[in-house]
């Protein structure tokens, strides 16, 4: 049972690997951005853990559509950024990114809580796995040394890949 929970949470967190790469490739990247995203994911996962029954009854759309669209828009922004343009990562953008990323974690937390019962490490694992993969993505991005435009292209590709994975989960 616990291995199924851990595998599910890690699969849901795969997007964090590419988001971490994308964020690290931006000029204004700061490490604490990852902890803001982690805090949002953890807070929402814990909150929805406590209201799992009510939330599942009200979800009547595929949350992956919202996640896919959000990452597609972020990718398009990165794709069309000009070479001389400094990509600004404002705290507001990071908070929105954290909110979007928390959708998958919340849905997984709710589903796993309903399936396996009240196991409090589920929302904690959801947040921790996202943070771990964000950090791994940042580590991988450290080895990518190219021009700012190529960084934007790689960043956009990573975000498009996340969107594609989200859209693929619908079918």
N, C-alpha and C positions, 0 to 999 in steps of 0.2 A: 504494500500500500504506500509506504513512504517513498519508495523508489519511483512509483508512478507520479506522485506529487512532485518530486524533485525534477523528473524529466519534463513534465508538463510545464512547470515554471521556467525551466531553462529554455525550452523551445519558445515560449511566449516572450522571453527576454532577448532573443536573438537580434531583434531590431536595435537593441542598445549597443551592440558591437559596432554596427555601422554608424549609428548616431554619434558614438564616441569618436570614431574616425573622422566623421564630418566636422564635429566641433573642434577637434584638435587641429584640423587643417585651416581653421579661421585665424586671422591675425590677432583678433581681440580675445582669444580663448584664455580663460582663467580656470584653474582646477576647481575652485569652489562652485562653478556652474554645475558640475557633476553632482555635487552634494545638494544643491538646490533641487535638481531633478530627482535625485534619490529621495529627498525629504517629501516631495510632493507625491511620488509613487507610493512610498511607505504610508504616508498619512491617508491617502485615498484607499489603499488596500486594507488598512486596519479599519477605517470607517465602514467600508462596504462589507467587510467580514462580519461586522455586527448587525448589518441589515440585509444579509444575503437573501433571505426569503422574499422580502418585499421587492428587492431590486430585480430579481429574476422574473417575477410576474409582470413587471413593467417594461422590460426590454423587448421591443417589438421590431427592432432593426438590427442589421448586421453591423456591429461596432467596427469591424474591419474596413468597412467602406469609409467611415470617417477618418480612421487612421491612415488609410491609403491616400485619400484626397489631401490630407494635411501634409504628409511627407512628399507627395507629388508637388504641391505648391512650394514647399521649402526647397525642393530640388530645382524647380524652375527658377526660383530666385537666385540660387547659387549658379546655375548654368548661365544666366544672362548678366552676371555681375561683370563689370568692366575691369580690365587689368589694374587701372589706377585707383579703382574704387576699393576702399577699405571696408571689408565686411564687418559690420558692427553687430556685435552680439550683446544687445541690451538685455538687462535683467527681465524686462517684460517678455522678450522673445524666448528666453530660457524658461520662464514660468509657463508660457504657452506650450513649449516643447514638453515640459514635464507633465502638463495636464494631458496632452495628446498621448504621450507614452504611458500614462497611468491607465488609460482605457483598457489596454490588453491585460495589464496586471490586475485591474479590478475585476474584469470578466473572469479571468482565470481563478482569482481568489474566491469569487462567488461560486463558480462552478465546482471547484474542488472542495469548498466548505460544505456545499449541499451534498456532494457525492460521498465525502469521507467524514463528515461531522466537524465539530468545532475543534480543530487542531490549530492552536494559535500561531504556530510557526509558519503557517501558509502565507499570511500577508508579510511577515518578516522576511521569509525566503523570497517572495516576489520582489520586494525592494532591494534586498541584498544581491540577488542575481542580476538585476538591472544595473546596479552600481558596479559589480564585478565586470560585466561585459562592457560597460561604458569605459572603465579603466583599461581593459584589454584593447578596446578600439583606439583609445588615445595612445597607448603604447605602440601599436602597429603603425599608427599615423606618424609617429616620430621618425620613422625610417623612410618616409616619403619626402624626398628633397627635390622639389622642382619649382617652377615659377608659380606666382599667385594664380594665374589663369588655369594652369594645370591642377592646382589645388582645388579651385572652384569646380572644375570638371569632375575630379575624383569625388569631391564632396557631393556634387549633384548626383553622380552615379550611385553613391552609397544610399542617398535618400530615395532615389528612384527604385533601387533594389528593395529597400524596406517597404515602399509603397506596393511594389509588385508582390512581395511576400504576403502583405496584408490582403491585397485583392485576391491572390491565389487561395487564401484560406477560406474565402467565401464559397468556393465551389467544392 
